[in-house]
Amino acid sequence: MLMLNKTDLTPASFILNGVPGLEDMHLWISFPFCTMYAVAMVGNCGLLYLISYEDSLHRSMYYFLAMLSLTDLVMCTTTIPKALCIFWFHLKEISFDECLVQMFFIYTSTGMESGVLMLMALDRYVAICYPLHYSTILTNLVIAKLGLATFLRVVFLIIPLIFIIRQLPYCRDNIIHHTYCDHMSVAKLSCGNINVNVIYGLVIALLIGGFDILCITISYTMILRAVVSLSSADAQQKAFSTCTAHICAIIFSYSPAFFCIFSHRFGGHMIPPSCHIIVANIYLLLPPTMNPIVYGVKTKQIRDCVIRILSGSKNIKSHSI
């Protein structure tokens, strides 16, 4: 029997095939992707600038929002520039190590997105249920520890996944029918047993997504109980209005994710692969695009800062003229 070295079973590179079946539409698909990516970059960088330089935004709610914006920047930058290179210039090749690095940042950023949304739900719970102790409970040190713990949780869960996928033997073709290195798309190219990949992927989904959704659900259950117990309707509306931006962020983040999960499990043969791939890209692009818009529109303090900066720049221009 011919014995092959591990290096003989590790491909030098993969070919990212984009959106299979819609190759002729790649240029048209690229326009909304590019537009959303530009909005995401400008919006999240703008939020980070505001939170950094405006003293009125140096509060726990906005520190968590800064974490979310930074995570969103990493999440969309990891995939969209490569997808645009595929759509525009047909640069489909990606080395094996670059593929693993991209995979690591994709799953780390999506895990952080879920974790930060959970922390923001905790922030809203403390703000509404314990308003008098809000600043003493969520101190800067506590916020830093929560952010670090959330990041380490994701990293320690994703690193074994990358190690597992790296150890698989690859003796089939090297064409990935996707715009980025999705875990299962890469694993399916292996000629080895990928049951460990499937099981560990489900474990990660439960320990991150399942745990975070449970915490968010419990937090909002307690928030609803506290809001309903308020005496006046105005107080109820004011208390719950502070949560609307966060609820929108949850919807934008989890809706595409649930579609991907359930369509793969129950509608794999009815839904075309191109639809799966487009939704998978939207899953990584929609939250970074919409979160700055939603928080800019729904959060009065951010609106006031933007208006003050814009009015200040207009005054400077009028004086210079």
Backbone bond lengths (Angstrom), bond angles and torsions (degrees), N, CA, C in turn:
res aa  C-N    CA-C-N  psi(-1)  N-CA   C-N-CA  omega(-1)  CA-C   N-CA-C  phi
1 M - - - 1.468 - - 1.516 109.51 -
2 L 1.322 115.94 137.06 1.457 120.48 -179.18 1.522 109.05 -78.45
3 M 1.337 115.11 122.66 1.457 120.44 179.81 1.519 109.27 -96.61
4 L 1.349 117.08 129.52 1.453 122.07 -179.87 1.517 110.07 -107.74
5 N 1.327 116.08 142.74 1.455 121.21 175.90 1.526 109.47 -72.94
6 K 1.329 115.19 163.16 1.460 120.38 177.37 1.526 110.38 -60.06
7 T 1.352 116.68 -37.11 1.458 120.17 -179.25 1.519 111.60 -65.23
8 D 1.349 117.13 -28.71 1.460 119.93 178.50 1.514 111.84 -71.76
9 L 1.346 117.94 -19.25 1.453 122.14 -178.22 1.522 112.05 -104.63
10 T 1.337 116.99 8.80 1.456 122.12 176.89 1.521 108.98 -111.97
11 P 1.313 118.43 117.22 1.463 119.69 -177.47 1.521 111.63 -69.85
12 A 1.325 115.79 147.68 1.464 119.57 176.16 1.525 110.62 -69.90
13 S 1.329 116.11 -33.33 1.462 119.75 -178.10 1.525 109.83 -157.57
14 F 1.332 114.63 165.97 1.457 122.30 172.88 1.526 108.78 -116.44
15 I 1.324 115.20 162.61 1.458 121.90 174.67 1.529 107.90 -113.99
16 L 1.328 115.88 114.72 1.462 121.01 176.37 1.529 108.22 -84.39
17 N 1.312 115.91 116.24 1.461 121.21 -169.65 1.529 113.46 -88.86
18 G 1.337 117.90 2.73 1.453 120.24 179.85 1.515 111.94 75.80
19 V 1.319 116.80 -134.45 1.465 122.86 -179.93 1.526 107.61 -105.41
20 P 1.336 118.60 99.80 1.461 120.73 -176.53 1.527 112.17 -63.19
21 G 1.320 115.44 138.00 1.455 120.99 -178.07 1.508 113.74 90.53
22 L 1.339 116.12 -16.19 1.471 120.47 179.09 1.528 110.96 -122.86
23 E 1.323 117.00 31.64 1.465 120.41 -178.42 1.528 111.77 -58.58
24 D 1.323 117.29 -36.65 1.464 120.43 -179.78 1.528 111.97 -70.73
25 M 1.327 116.56 -16.86 1.467 121.38 -178.26 1.528 112.87 -100.60
26 H 1.332 117.12 3.64 1.468 120.09 -175.76 1.522 112.33 -54.89
27 L 1.328 117.32 -42.14 1.463 120.02 -178.61 1.520 111.52 -63.13
28 W 1.333 117.11 -41.25 1.456 120.99 179.90 1.533 111.16 -71.30
29 I 1.324 116.08 -36.50 1.470 119.23 177.71 1.526 110.53 -64.64
30 S 1.322 116.25 -32.22 1.465 120.36 -175.68 1.525 112.74 -66.30
31 F 1.349 118.25 -28.94 1.469 120.04 -175.41 1.525 112.94 -64.40
32 P 1.343 120.24 -50.68 1.475 117.86 176.18 1.524 112.71 -64.81
33 F 1.344 117.16 -34.33 1.461 119.86 177.69 1.528 110.31 -62.31
34 C 1.326 116.08 -45.99 1.463 120.60 -178.68 1.526 110.93 -65.53
35 T 1.331 116.71 -42.08 1.462 120.73 179.68 1.520 111.52 -62.91
36 M 1.330 116.37 -46.58 1.459 120.08 179.64 1.521 111.41 -64.52
37 Y 1.335 116.75 -37.82 1.463 120.15 179.02 1.529 110.52 -64.82
38 A 1.332 117.23 -41.47 1.465 120.54 179.25 1.526 110.44 -64.15
39 V 1.335 116.90 -43.05 1.466 120.84 177.73 1.529 110.47 -62.41
40 A 1.333 116.42 -41.16 1.468 120.73 179.58 1.524 111.18 -63.05
41 M 1.323 117.26 -43.79 1.462 120.67 -179.24 1.524 111.18 -64.79
42 V 1.330 116.28 -48.44 1.469 120.03 -178.50 1.523 110.48 -65.43
43 G 1.334 116.69 -46.09 1.451 120.49 -177.05 1.516 113.53 -63.72
44 N 1.331 117.52 -47.34 1.466 120.44 -177.75 1.527 112.06 -72.36
45 C 1.324 117.34 -37.48 1.470 119.05 175.31 1.528 110.28 -65.15
46 G 1.348 116.21 -37.38 1.457 119.38 176.64 1.519 112.35 -64.14
47 L 1.327 116.81 -41.71 1.465 120.06 177.17 1.524 111.74 -62.81
48 L 1.325 116.46 -44.23 1.460 119.77 179.05 1.527 111.03 -61.89
49 Y 1.332 116.42 -38.42 1.477 120.07 177.79 1.522 110.52 -63.74
50 L 1.336 116.52 -47.73 1.464 120.04 -179.22 1.524 111.35 -59.88
51 I 1.319 116.10 -47.35 1.472 120.10 -176.67 1.523 110.71 -65.76
52 S 1.316 117.62 -32.72 1.466 121.10 -179.17 1.529 111.93 -72.44
53 Y 1.334 117.26 -40.12 1.463 120.37 -168.80 1.520 114.57 -105.50
54 E 1.325 118.37 -9.87 1.458 120.38 178.75 1.535 109.90 -99.99
55 D 1.314 116.28 116.68 1.469 120.48 -178.57 1.525 111.99 -62.56
56 S 1.329 117.18 -32.31 1.462 120.19 -178.37 1.520 112.63 -67.25
57 L 1.338 117.03 -16.07 1.461 121.53 -179.96 1.522 112.66 -100.61
58 H 1.324 117.10 9.65 1.463 120.49 178.88 1.530 109.23 -86.60
59 R 1.332 114.48 68.32 1.459 122.97 178.15 1.512 108.79 -135.19
60 S 1.334 115.90 164.23 1.464 119.75 -172.99 1.525 112.41 -59.46
61 M 1.332 117.76 -39.53 1.461 120.58 -179.33 1.519 111.20 -56.89
62 Y 1.328 116.35 -41.46 1.464 120.68 -176.31 1.526 111.72 -82.15
63 Y 1.329 117.15 -25.65 1.467 119.08 172.51 1.530 110.28 -65.65
64 F 1.329 116.23 -41.85 1.470 119.11 175.45 1.533 110.83 -65.04
65 L 1.323 116.80 -36.80 1.462 120.49 177.05 1.526 110.71 -64.82
66 A 1.341 116.82 -36.26 1.467 120.27 176.16 1.527 110.83 -64.67
67 M 1.329 116.81 -40.40 1.471 120.41 174.98 1.529 110.42 -59.43
68 L 1.336 115.74 -43.09 1.461 120.35 -179.41 1.525 111.03 -64.38
69 S 1.333 116.75 -42.28 1.467 120.35 179.83 1.521 111.20 -65.04
70 L 1.327 117.39 -42.98 1.457 120.65 178.62 1.523 110.61 -63.25
71 T 1.322 116.57 -42.04 1.467 120.91 177.14 1.524 111.16 -62.12
72 D 1.331 116.21 -42.14 1.461 120.58 179.56 1.522 111.80 -62.83
73 L 1.329 116.91 -39.48 1.462 120.44 178.80 1.524 111.03 -62.08
74 V 1.329 115.99 -43.72 1.466 119.99 179.12 1.527 110.32 -66.42
75 M 1.325 116.70 -41.12 1.457 121.75 -174.29 1.528 111.63 -62.95
76 C 1.335 117.24 -46.89 1.465 118.20 -177.33 1.526 112.06 -80.95
77 T 1.342 117.87 -30.11 1.464 120.07 179.90 1.520 111.53 -71.59
78 T 1.309 117.20 -25.33 1.464 120.86 179.00 1.523 112.20 -65.59
79 T 1.333 117.75 -29.84 1.469 120.28 -171.43 1.525 114.44 -118.12
80 I 1.331 118.65 -41.18 1.462 120.69 -169.09 1.526 113.23 -67.08
81 P 1.338 121.45 -44.07 1.468 118.67 177.89 1.529 112.89 -57.13
82 K 1.328 117.78 -40.30 1.465 120.23 177.63 1.519 110.79 -66.46
83 A 1.335 117.03 -40.33 1.464 120.17 178.23 1.523 110.70 -62.35
84 L 1.325 117.63 -40.25 1.468 120.75 178.73 1.527 111.07 -66.73
85 C 1.331 117.01 -35.17 1.473 119.79 175.50 1.531 110.93 -63.95
86 I 1.320 116.66 -36.44 1.466 120.36 176.65 1.525 110.19 -67.04
87 F 1.340 116.19 -45.88 1.457 120.50 -176.51 1.523 112.32 -68.16
88 W 1.336 116.73 -40.46 1.473 120.53 -172.08 1.531 113.72 -91.61
89 F 1.335 115.97 -42.66 1.466 119.42 -170.50 1.528 113.63 -116.97
90 H 1.336 117.42 1.67 1.467 122.73 179.99 1.536 111.57 58.77
91 L 1.330 116.46 32.71 1.465 121.58 176.78 1.530 107.63 -88.13
92 K 1.307 115.51 84.17 1.462 121.45 -170.72 1.522 113.98 -95.03
93 E 1.300 118.47 -13.27 1.462 120.49 -174.43 1.528 110.73 -80.34
94 I 1.316 115.29 139.48 1.459 121.90 174.69 1.523 107.26 -141.71
95 S 1.312 116.92 132.39 1.465 119.91 -177.74 1.522 110.17 -68.44
96 F 1.326 114.98 161.06 1.461 120.40 -178.16 1.524 111.10 -60.32
97 D 1.335 116.88 -45.33 1.466 120.07 -179.71 1.523 111.74 -67.78
98 E 1.341 117.74 -39.35 1.462 120.25 176.67 1.519 111.11 -63.15
99 C 1.318 116.23 -36.04 1.460 121.08 177.57 1.528 110.60 -62.68
100 L 1.325 116.69 -43.57 1.465 120.16 179.58 1.526 111.35 -67.37
101 V 1.345 116.34 -38.16 1.469 119.84 177.91 1.521 110.08 -64.61
102 Q 1.333 116.83 -44.34 1.456 120.36 177.79 1.527 110.51 -60.55
103 M 1.320 116.56 -43.78 1.460 120.96 179.30 1.523 110.65 -60.18
104 F 1.318 116.92 -43.42 1.462 120.80 179.84 1.524 111.27 -59.80
105 F 1.335 117.53 -47.17 1.460 120.38 -177.92 1.524 111.75 -70.36
106 I 1.327 117.67 -32.99 1.471 120.01 177.63 1.523 110.09 -61.78
107 Y 1.333 116.45 -51.30 1.469 119.05 -174.54 1.523 111.92 -77.75
108 T 1.321 117.80 -27.66 1.462 119.73 174.60 1.523 110.44 -67.98
109 S 1.335 116.77 -44.57 1.467 119.73 -178.70 1.524 111.80 -69.22
110 T 1.335 118.11 -39.61 1.468 118.89 178.17 1.525 111.05 -67.68
111 G 1.336 116.46 -36.58 1.459 119.57 175.41 1.517 111.96 -65.68
112 M 1.349 116.64 -39.56 1.458 120.25 176.62 1.521 111.31 -65.98
113 E 1.341 116.58 -38.75 1.467 120.26 177.63 1.526 110.43 -56.36
114 S 1.323 115.84 -47.86 1.456 120.07 179.14 1.524 111.20 -63.57
115 G 1.337 116.32 -42.85 1.459 120.24 -178.97 1.517 113.04 -65.37
116 V 1.336 117.01 -40.40 1.461 120.20 179.94 1.527 110.44 -68.68
117 L 1.328 117.83 -37.67 1.463 119.77 175.46 1.526 110.79 -61.21
118 M 1.326 116.10 -36.61 1.467 119.85 176.55 1.534 110.48 -66.18
119 L 1.341 117.46 -41.70 1.464 120.54 178.23 1.529 111.19 -65.28
120 M 1.324 116.72 -35.69 1.463 120.02 178.42 1.528 110.90 -68.44
121 A 1.332 117.29 -32.98 1.461 120.00 174.23 1.530 110.13 -65.82
122 L 1.323 116.36 -39.85 1.466 120.29 175.60 1.523 110.63 -62.29
123 D 1.333 116.63 -40.89 1.463 121.20 178.31 1.529 110.94 -60.64
124 R 1.338 117.58 -44.40 1.471 120.90 179.35 1.528 110.77 -66.55
125 Y 1.334 116.75 -35.55 1.468 120.37 178.02 1.523 110.91 -62.67
126 V 1.326 116.69 -46.46 1.462 120.26 -179.82 1.525 110.30 -66.60
127 A 1.351 117.07 -40.61 1.464 120.35 -177.55 1.520 112.09 -64.20
128 I 1.329 118.43 -35.66 1.463 121.82 -175.87 1.528 112.07 -91.32
129 C 1.320 116.20 -39.22 1.469 119.13 -176.31 1.526 113.21 -87.29
130 Y 1.329 117.73 -27.57 1.477 121.84 179.74 1.526 109.53 -132.45
131 P 1.324 118.32 60.94 1.472 119.94 -173.94 1.529 113.70 -63.97
132 L 1.330 117.74 -33.10 1.460 120.34 -177.91 1.531 112.28 -72.38
133 H 1.328 116.76 -22.58 1.467 120.84 -178.33 1.530 112.07 -109.33
134 Y 1.329 116.61 12.65 1.471 121.46 -174.29 1.524 111.92 -57.91
135 S 1.325 116.64 -50.14 1.469 120.32 -175.98 1.522 112.50 -72.43
136 T 1.321 117.94 -24.68 1.460 119.85 -179.82 1.526 111.97 -85.65
137 I 1.348 116.78 -27.16 1.474 119.89 177.91 1.523 110.70 -78.72
138 L 1.326 116.18 -51.25 1.467 120.90 -177.28 1.526 109.75 -98.14
139 T 1.325 114.98 72.94 1.458 120.11 175.73 1.531 109.89 -79.13
140 N 1.324 116.35 169.72 1.462 120.40 179.84 1.528 111.83 -60.70
141 L 1.329 116.00 -36.55 1.458 119.75 179.05 1.524 110.94 -66.64
142 V 1.329 116.84 -42.79 1.469 120.75 178.28 1.522 110.59 -63.31
143 I 1.322 117.38 -42.30 1.462 121.40 178.97 1.520 110.79 -61.41
144 A 1.343 116.66 -44.00 1.463 120.74 179.41 1.533 111.08 -62.64
145 K 1.330 116.39 -41.72 1.466 120.16 179.55 1.527 111.23 -66.07
146 L 1.327 116.72 -41.52 1.468 119.90 178.90 1.528 111.00 -64.09
147 G 1.329 116.60 -42.77 1.462 120.20 178.36 1.511 112.34 -63.80
148 L 1.336 116.23 -43.19 1.467 120.24 179.09 1.519 111.11 -65.48
149 A 1.327 117.60 -42.43 1.469 121.22 179.54 1.528 110.80 -62.76
150 T 1.334 116.75 -40.60 1.464 120.72 178.35 1.525 110.94 -64.01
151 F 1.331 116.26 -41.92 1.462 120.70 179.32 1.529 111.37 -65.95
152 L 1.321 117.08 -45.69 1.465 120.54 -178.89 1.520 111.12 -65.79
153 R 1.328 117.66 -36.77 1.461 120.66 177.10 1.526 110.61 -56.67
154 V 1.323 115.83 -46.86 1.466 120.63 -178.16 1.524 110.81 -67.19
155 V 1.322 117.05 -46.25 1.472 120.66 -177.06 1.519 111.06 -61.66
156 F 1.325 116.94 -44.96 1.466 120.20 -178.15 1.530 112.59 -67.72
157 L 1.328 116.87 -23.21 1.462 119.73 176.41 1.532 112.16 -86.44
158 I 1.318 118.31 -30.76 1.467 121.29 -175.96 1.521 111.99 -83.55
159 I 1.325 118.52 -34.27 1.469 120.77 -178.08 1.526 111.95 -56.69
160 P 1.357 120.18 -46.54 1.475 118.46 176.32 1.524 113.24 -60.15
161 L 1.344 117.58 -33.70 1.467 120.57 178.08 1.520 110.58 -62.00
162 I 1.328 117.13 -43.36 1.465 121.28 178.66 1.526 110.24 -65.65
163 F 1.323 116.31 -39.47 1.460 120.14 179.37 1.536 110.53 -64.34
164 I 1.344 116.28 -41.26 1.468 120.54 179.93 1.523 110.81 -63.92
165 I 1.325 116.66 -44.95 1.465 120.27 -177.45 1.525 110.63 -68.34
166 R 1.335 116.86 -29.71 1.467 120.60 179.91 1.522 111.39 -71.25
167 Q 1.320 117.45 -31.17 1.461 121.02 -176.43 1.529 113.50 -81.33
168 L 1.323 117.71 -8.78 1.461 119.69 -179.10 1.528 111.33 -69.49
169 P 1.331 118.03 144.78 1.472 120.61 173.70 1.529 110.80 -82.72
170 Y 1.314 116.84 134.67 1.461 121.81 -178.65 1.520 109.12 -117.53
171 C 1.326 115.53 105.19 1.457 119.70 -179.52 1.528 111.90 -126.18
172 R 1.353 117.02 13.13 1.455 121.12 174.76 1.524 108.86 -102.80
173 D 1.334 117.49 -163.81 1.465 118.52 179.06 1.528 109.33 -71.09
174 N 1.319 115.98 167.38 1.462 121.27 -175.41 1.525 111.81 -112.14
175 I 1.317 117.61 26.64 1.462 122.01 -178.41 1.531 109.15 -96.14
176 I 1.332 115.91 120.00 1.459 122.60 177.00 1.523 108.13 -100.77
177 H 1.319 116.47 118.72 1.463 120.37 -179.00 1.531 109.04 -84.01
178 H 1.318 114.04 72.52 1.462 121.47 -177.07 1.522 108.00 -165.02
179 T 1.333 115.89 170.53 1.462 120.21 176.11 1.521 112.25 -94.49
180 Y 1.334 116.83 -10.13 1.463 120.56 177.09 1.521 109.24 -148.25
181 C 1.319 115.81 173.12 1.461 121.23 -175.05 1.530 109.91 -83.26
182 D 1.299 115.20 83.13 1.453 121.57 174.22 1.536 109.27 -73.96
183 H 1.315 115.76 143.71 1.467 121.12 -174.31 1.525 112.51 -55.47
184 M 1.331 117.11 -54.97 1.460 119.69 -175.43 1.526 112.10 -73.37
185 S 1.318 118.14 -28.83 1.466 120.14 176.22 1.517 110.77 -63.67
186 V 1.330 116.40 -37.91 1.470 120.39 177.49 1.525 110.04 -74.57
187 A 1.334 117.70 -42.81 1.463 120.77 -177.86 1.529 111.89 -61.70
188 K 1.321 116.92 -34.52 1.464 120.27 -178.80 1.531 113.03 -69.31
189 L 1.331 117.04 -13.37 1.466 120.04 175.15 1.520 111.63 -80.68
190 S 1.316 116.36 -10.73 1.462 120.42 -178.18 1.524 110.82 -78.14
191 C 1.334 114.68 149.33 1.463 119.48 173.83 1.527 110.77 -97.39
192 G 1.333 116.40 8.53 1.459 120.78 177.83 1.517 112.05 -96.68
193 N 1.311 115.72 -173.99 1.458 122.90 179.67 1.533 109.03 -82.68
194 I 1.338 117.08 121.55 1.462 120.48 -176.65 1.529 111.76 -108.29
195 N 1.328 117.40 17.54 1.469 119.82 178.96 1.522 111.45 -60.94
196 V 1.334 117.04 -37.19 1.463 120.49 178.46 1.524 110.25 -62.35
197 N 1.344 116.75 -40.09 1.461 120.50 178.29 1.521 111.28 -61.89
198 V 1.326 116.35 -44.14 1.466 120.39 -179.40 1.528 110.74 -63.53
199 I 1.338 116.42 -46.94 1.466 120.65 -177.27 1.525 110.76 -66.59
200 Y 1.341 116.69 -44.41 1.463 119.26 -177.85 1.529 110.73 -68.44
201 G 1.335 117.02 -34.46 1.453 119.63 175.18 1.516 112.02 -60.89
202 L 1.337 117.22 -40.61 1.457 121.17 176.91 1.526 111.32 -67.02
203 V 1.338 116.43 -36.94 1.469 120.38 178.00 1.522 110.32 -62.15
204 I 1.333 116.15 -44.73 1.464 120.01 178.63 1.521 110.62 -61.56
205 A 1.340 116.25 -43.85 1.471 120.06 -179.89 1.525 111.32 -60.21
206 L 1.324 116.87 -38.62 1.462 120.18 -179.86 1.526 111.83 -73.47
207 L 1.333 116.68 -43.34 1.469 120.33 -176.27 1.523 112.44 -72.11
208 I 1.318 117.42 -26.21 1.463 119.85 178.75 1.527 110.21 -101.90
209 G 1.331 116.44 -68.95 1.459 119.75 -176.46 1.512 113.14 -63.07
210 G 1.332 117.31 -47.96 1.459 120.56 -178.47 1.517 112.24 -62.30
211 F 1.336 116.63 -45.98 1.470 120.68 -179.92 1.518 110.85 -63.77
212 D 1.343 117.76 -44.24 1.463 121.06 -177.71 1.524 111.54 -65.88
213 I 1.327 116.95 -42.26 1.473 120.02 178.89 1.527 110.06 -63.74
214 L 1.327 117.12 -38.65 1.466 120.35 177.38 1.522 110.74 -61.95
215 C 1.342 116.96 -45.57 1.469 120.89 179.84 1.530 111.25 -64.46
216 I 1.347 116.60 -40.67 1.466 120.15 178.25 1.523 110.23 -63.32
217 T 1.319 116.26 -42.42 1.464 120.67 179.88 1.525 111.20 -62.57
218 I 1.326 116.78 -44.94 1.470 120.63 179.27 1.524 110.19 -63.82
219 S 1.348 117.17 -42.64 1.467 120.99 -179.57 1.518 111.15 -60.57
220 Y 1.333 116.81 -46.06 1.460 118.98 -177.92 1.522 112.54 -74.40
221 T 1.306 117.85 -25.00 1.464 119.70 172.14 1.524 110.41 -64.24
222 M 1.335 115.81 -44.60 1.462 120.06 177.39 1.530 111.27 -66.89
223 I 1.334 117.25 -37.77 1.463 120.77 178.36 1.529 110.52 -63.18
224 L 1.333 116.47 -45.17 1.469 119.99 179.36 1.519 111.18 -60.72
225 R 1.326 116.84 -41.70 1.469 120.05 178.41 1.521 110.48 -61.78
226 A 1.350 116.36 -41.45 1.471 119.61 -179.61 1.523 111.23 -69.18
227 V 1.336 117.61 -39.49 1.467 120.95 -178.58 1.521 110.78 -67.83
228 V 1.334 116.80 -42.71 1.466 120.73 -179.27 1.531 110.93 -63.82
229 S 1.327 116.70 -30.84 1.465 119.86 -178.06 1.527 113.18 -77.25
230 L 1.345 117.64 -9.22 1.464 120.14 177.84 1.521 110.11 -67.42
231 S 1.337 115.59 148.31 1.470 120.33 -171.68 1.518 113.05 -74.30
232 S 1.324 118.98 -43.75 1.462 121.04 -174.29 1.524 111.70 -104.41
233 A 1.333 114.38 153.12 1.464 119.85 178.36 1.522 111.29 -67.63
234 D 1.340 116.76 -33.77 1.466 120.07 178.82 1.524 111.04 -64.23
235 A 1.330 115.64 -41.24 1.465 119.63 178.79 1.524 110.61 -65.69
236 Q 1.324 116.93 -38.72 1.463 120.39 177.44 1.531 111.38 -63.40
237 Q 1.334 115.53 -45.13 1.465 119.70 -179.31 1.522 110.69 -65.13
238 K 1.324 116.95 -42.08 1.460 120.55 -179.53 1.517 111.05 -64.91
239 A 1.329 117.31 -40.83 1.463 120.83 -179.26 1.515 111.11 -67.01
240 F 1.328 116.12 -44.42 1.464 118.85 -176.50 1.527 111.77 -75.60
241 S 1.342 118.01 -25.26 1.465 120.59 179.89 1.524 111.72 -64.90
242 T 1.338 116.74 -24.16 1.467 119.15 177.78 1.520 111.99 -70.83
243 C 1.344 117.10 -12.33 1.466 121.27 -178.55 1.527 113.21 -100.39
244 T 1.331 118.27 -10.02 1.459 119.74 -171.31 1.527 112.54 -63.11
245 A 1.330 117.25 -40.90 1.463 119.69 179.79 1.529 110.81 -63.70
246 H 1.331 115.92 -40.40 1.459 119.55 179.88 1.526 111.33 -67.93
247 I 1.332 116.83 -38.32 1.471 120.19 177.70 1.526 110.09 -63.14
248 C 1.333 116.85 -41.55 1.475 120.38 176.72 1.527 110.83 -61.53
249 A 1.344 117.32 -41.68 1.455 120.70 178.62 1.521 111.50 -62.22
250 I 1.331 116.78 -38.53 1.468 121.24 177.21 1.528 110.28 -63.15
251 I 1.330 116.62 -44.39 1.463 120.81 -179.55 1.523 110.73 -62.38
252 F 1.340 117.02 -45.42 1.462 120.48 -178.96 1.533 111.85 -65.46
253 S 1.321 116.55 -30.52 1.467 119.58 -176.74 1.522 112.33 -83.23
254 Y 1.332 116.87 -44.21 1.463 119.69 -171.45 1.522 114.22 -90.57
255 S 1.343 118.53 -24.84 1.472 119.53 -177.85 1.525 112.52 -61.38
256 P 1.359 119.77 -51.39 1.472 118.75 176.89 1.521 112.30 -62.80
257 A 1.344 116.80 -34.59 1.467 119.76 -179.95 1.525 110.54 -64.09
258 F 1.330 116.81 -45.49 1.466 120.09 178.79 1.525 111.21 -63.99
259 F 1.334 116.58 -37.69 1.464 119.03 178.05 1.524 110.68 -61.69
260 C 1.341 116.16 -44.71 1.467 119.93 179.36 1.524 111.57 -61.28
261 I 1.346 115.81 -43.88 1.463 119.84 -177.07 1.526 111.12 -66.09
262 F 1.334 116.76 -50.62 1.463 120.03 -175.21 1.522 112.14 -72.15
263 S 1.338 117.72 -33.62 1.460 119.17 178.95 1.523 110.68 -68.79
264 H 1.343 116.80 -36.25 1.468 119.87 176.80 1.523 111.29 -67.45
265 R 1.348 116.13 -38.30 1.452 119.62 -175.67 1.532 112.66 -78.32
266 F 1.351 116.32 -40.29 1.463 119.43 -169.67 1.523 114.53 -119.10
267 G 1.341 117.46 -16.21 1.459 118.66 -177.05 1.498 113.46 -126.79
268 G 1.333 116.63 28.52 1.453 120.84 -174.74 1.510 114.42 -59.55
269 H 1.331 117.59 -34.79 1.463 120.96 -177.39 1.525 111.93 -91.49
270 M 1.332 117.86 -21.26 1.458 120.07 -177.98 1.526 112.46 -87.79
271 I 1.334 117.32 -30.11 1.457 121.49 -178.00 1.524 108.97 -98.28
272 P 1.337 119.30 126.23 1.466 121.09 -177.54 1.523 111.86 -65.13
273 P 1.351 117.55 150.63 1.468 120.46 -179.99 1.520 113.24 -57.13
274 S 1.334 117.18 -34.33 1.467 119.96 -179.70 1.523 111.09 -60.30
275 C 1.340 116.63 -36.72 1.465 120.76 178.74 1.523 110.14 -66.86
276 H 1.336 117.05 -42.15 1.469 120.91 176.93 1.523 110.81 -57.14
277 I 1.326 116.43 -45.26 1.461 120.92 -174.61 1.517 111.17 -70.05
278 I 1.333 117.50 -41.04 1.459 120.32 178.12 1.532 110.67 -63.63
279 V 1.336 116.92 -43.67 1.470 120.12 179.02 1.528 110.42 -66.10
280 A 1.338 117.49 -36.53 1.464 120.41 177.28 1.520 111.19 -62.20
281 N 1.335 116.96 -36.21 1.464 119.94 175.81 1.519 111.61 -72.25
282 I 1.332 116.53 -38.22 1.463 120.14 177.49 1.524 110.22 -63.50
283 Y 1.337 116.25 -36.33 1.467 121.25 177.18 1.523 111.62 -56.77
284 L 1.355 116.80 -35.40 1.460 120.68 179.86 1.519 113.20 -90.47
285 L 1.342 117.49 -11.83 1.458 121.05 -173.41 1.525 113.25 -112.42
286 L 1.324 117.65 -31.31 1.467 119.87 -176.77 1.535 113.35 -65.64
287 P 1.348 120.08 -48.84 1.474 118.67 179.51 1.532 113.30 -59.84
288 P 1.345 120.30 -46.02 1.467 118.38 178.02 1.520 113.74 -61.97
289 T 1.333 117.08 -29.49 1.461 120.15 179.94 1.521 111.78 -76.81
290 M 1.327 116.51 -43.92 1.460 120.71 -171.34 1.523 113.94 -87.25
291 N 1.326 118.58 -30.29 1.467 119.97 -175.64 1.532 113.07 -58.09
292 P 1.348 120.21 -47.34 1.473 118.67 177.97 1.519 112.80 -62.94
293 I 1.336 116.97 -36.36 1.462 120.35 179.36 1.522 110.42 -65.62
294 V 1.330 116.26 -47.74 1.464 120.59 -178.12 1.519 110.76 -62.72
295 Y 1.332 117.32 -47.58 1.463 119.86 -178.91 1.522 111.42 -68.68
296 G 1.346 117.08 -31.74 1.456 119.40 176.47 1.514 112.80 -67.94
297 V 1.331 116.73 -35.17 1.464 121.54 -178.65 1.525 111.40 -82.35
298 K 1.331 116.63 -41.88 1.465 121.15 -171.05 1.529 113.99 -88.27
299 T 1.328 118.48 -18.07 1.468 120.66 -174.56 1.525 109.30 -103.65
300 K 1.324 116.56 114.81 1.466 121.73 -173.91 1.530 111.57 -63.26
301 Q 1.334 116.74 -40.65 1.464 119.31 -177.51 1.529 111.26 -62.59
302 I 1.325 117.27 -39.42 1.457 120.43 178.78 1.529 110.13 -69.12
303 R 1.327 117.22 -41.80 1.462 120.85 177.06 1.525 110.71 -59.17
304 D 1.331 116.39 -43.98 1.465 120.09 -178.97 1.529 110.98 -63.54
305 C 1.327 116.97 -39.80 1.465 120.10 179.07 1.528 111.17 -65.22
306 V 1.320 115.79 -42.59 1.467 119.51 179.36 1.521 110.71 -63.73
307 I 1.341 116.72 -44.77 1.465 120.84 179.68 1.525 110.70 -62.59
308 R 1.343 116.79 -41.12 1.462 120.32 -179.87 1.526 111.45 -64.90
309 I 1.338 116.52 -40.71 1.469 120.12 178.72 1.521 110.57 -66.65
310 L 1.346 116.26 -43.36 1.465 119.75 -179.57 1.520 111.42 -65.94
311 S 1.341 116.74 -42.18 1.464 119.71 179.12 1.521 111.03 -67.01
312 G 1.345 116.38 -34.95 1.465 119.64 177.10 1.512 112.15 -65.33
313 S 1.336 116.84 -41.20 1.466 120.06 179.20 1.524 110.62 -67.31
314 K 1.342 117.64 -34.83 1.464 120.41 177.35 1.523 110.91 -66.34
315 N 1.332 115.63 -39.70 1.479 119.26 178.89 1.513 111.28 -64.03
316 I 1.357 115.16 -39.34 1.459 118.91 -179.91 1.524 110.10 -64.35
317 K 1.338 116.09 -41.86 1.469 120.42 179.35 1.521 111.31 -64.57
318 S 1.364 116.97 -40.98 1.456 120.04 -178.77 1.526 111.13 -66.50
319 H 1.347 117.57 -37.62 1.459 120.45 177.85 1.522 111.42 -67.84
320 S 1.336 115.20 -38.99 1.464 118.43 -179.77 1.522 111.67 -66.62
321 I 1.355 115.98 -32.75 1.471 119.54 177.26 1.515 110.67 -72.86
